[in-house]
Amino acid sequence: MDFNLDFSFNVISILTGIIAWSFVAFFAYRIYKKQIVKPKVWKVMVVILIGLFSFSINWNIFDTIIKFPILPLGVWILYFVFKGKNEKWQNYRAFAWLGFCANFIFLVSTFITIPVHHVIYPKSEPSTYISNIKNASIINIHPSAKERLINKESLVKQLHTMEQEKIYSDQWYEDTYMNTESNKKNERFPYQLIGTSSKWGSGLHAIIYIEDDGKGILVSTSKKQFYFRSEETLIEGGK
């Protein structure tokens, strides 16, 4: 069964999924009304669900795995189940093929969901990952970190003005581990921001790290990392 969506729980995918299933239900109703012999509704539902099974190829687009249906495995299974029962097969065949075609309805809904999701929840904006900061705080995750506090006022002020910059993984590694003495190694991101949540309905989950100067944040998701810089520090205090 292919729902063609690799997003976590999010409002947009749920809404498009409901619309897609509504189209499937509409076409099933049209087929049902045209039939002289009316099969049982629950059997129709089972046939449609089995018809959804397909052999698919995966296609990665905008960090989302989309499954493109190729072979109607569910239809073949139902054909063998009804083999020798031509009359019953004639009653359920259209529903079996509707199940397979439903994969393409879900595929279209996915192509609609992806750009809408990117517009409403832009991954290049730190405010997508840091929304509710009421209970925000920072914790030290490296011995080189000092005792600091998050400056909520500064964070709110600069969330929408931070600039995304390139992540220099190799250079950062060399600066931290190769070009310093073993007893003087400082972690570039020694703080972790906790107590925040991503924008409601986005379904995005991320770990937020704060740079040692307090002006950079590293957003780490399950698929990618994003680095943002602010003009003013986001932390205050120190010992």
PEUR-V863670 format. One record per helix or strand. SS is the DSSP state (H for helix, E for strand). FROM is the first residue (numbers start at 1). LEN is the number of residues. Records with the same first field share a line. If there is no record, write none. Layout:
SS: FROM-LEN ; FROM-LEN
//
This chain:
H: 11-24 ; 41-11 ; 73-9 ; 86-35 ; 126-4 ; 152-7 ; 169-10 ; 182-3
E: 55-7 ; 64-8 ; 132-1 ; 137-4 ; 149-2 ; 163-3 ; 191-4 ; 197-1 ; 207-4 ; 216-5 ; 225-5 ; 235-2
//
